[in-house]
Amino acid sequence: MTSDATRPAPTDEVVDLCRDLLRIDTTNTGDNDTSVGERRAAEYVAEKLTEVGLAAEIHESAPGRANVVARIAGTDPGRPALLVHGHLDVVPADPDEWSVHPFSGEIRDGYLWGRGAIDMKDFDAMVLAVVRHWQRTGVRPARDIVLAYTADEEAGSDYGAHFLVERHRDLFDGCTEAIGEVGGFSYSVNDSQRLYLIETAEKGLDWLRLHAKGRPGHGSMVHDDNAVTALAEAVARVGRHRFPVVVTPTVRAFLEQVSELLGIELDPEDPETAIAKLGPIANIIGATVRNTANPTRLAAGYKDNVIPGRATATIDCRSLPGQSELLEAQLRELVGPDIAIEYIQRQPALETTFDGDLVDAMSAALRAEDPGAHPVPYMLSGGTDAKAFSKLGIRCFGFAPLRLPPDLNFSALFHGIDERVPVEGLQFGVRVLDRFLRTC
Ligand SMILES: [Zn+2]
């Protein structure tokens, strides 16, 4: 690849693009009044696309909540389009907790540091670097590629992917498949072999509020109908409950391949023993064999000596594919008849199979750049913009390729302190994506 001023190599340019994006603070607090930067980031991306001749449009869902969409025309109009999506917002970061300022985009020890470095301005920058290189050198993909850079993924995507899907559906005409976060990253088995986890499933998002009602009263009196007490009992039952293990096809395929490669014995009745031996990724995989329900917020009362009439708690539940209704029934039984359940967010789980031409193209691109690559399917315990795009019938994968050093605890970096991406990993990702997007 050439590397002069007019035609920078995409593997060089990706570092600058990612750094620029990291320096734009796009903190999403979940509140329009305090979320910042998405408009600036969207303008930056749109400018980088239009600069090389692509028509990029900004779509705002609310003031400042900006999304960018562009379409690259393929050479074969008979083929369906591929959607490539990445969000531009990030979760908050407290500079006092970090080794470097989270919005400085500093390069240190071979890493590019900053909030969003792996979630997911790295992928945003990789895709920009690849398509800018194509535009400069006259490369056209076989199929149409729709690029979507979204707002608001970190707070449920109402101002981002869901807005685009509901209000600008035509932008995705012809898209049958998609790639986005969180997949394609490596996990070292030994010096010569690496698993690459490709997301083919993700858990459902079932955020709910528990409401307890009681009789308001004076804090000094005997009182047998206290909303705080009732709520606390229900929250404790939910928080301590362990839902039964259910192994879905994706998790089964993952565990079978991984245990064979690692030489771990896999008991299908007790997958958690095998999962516990996976080291840092046990955190990710462990949450994909059962429904989960974690209490996250409590609210009640307004004065120290007044018993309130109401108390509420928020529970972050994540359901396995096809289990959302069952989870609701399980929760109703746990909290009992006197506690009301209100859903704040309910987005279904996704699951697709690990086969077909697109999967073959991903696997081939990984193996071409890393001969020790073993692509495996896995289920993400969190949710992504794929939930919104799947409503259009699009088959979604998590494929943001990154080769990681063996000692890096990758899963801890998501929303974590000192989030950073290896510079070589970014460059690897560009090479894989370039190959994949040309051939898929
Ligand atoms: Zn993300």
Boltz pocket constraint, residues with backbone or C-beta under 6 A from the ligand:
constraints:
  - pocket:
      binder: B
      contacts: [[A, 87], [A, 119], [A, 120], [A, 153], [A, 181]]
      max_distance: 6.0
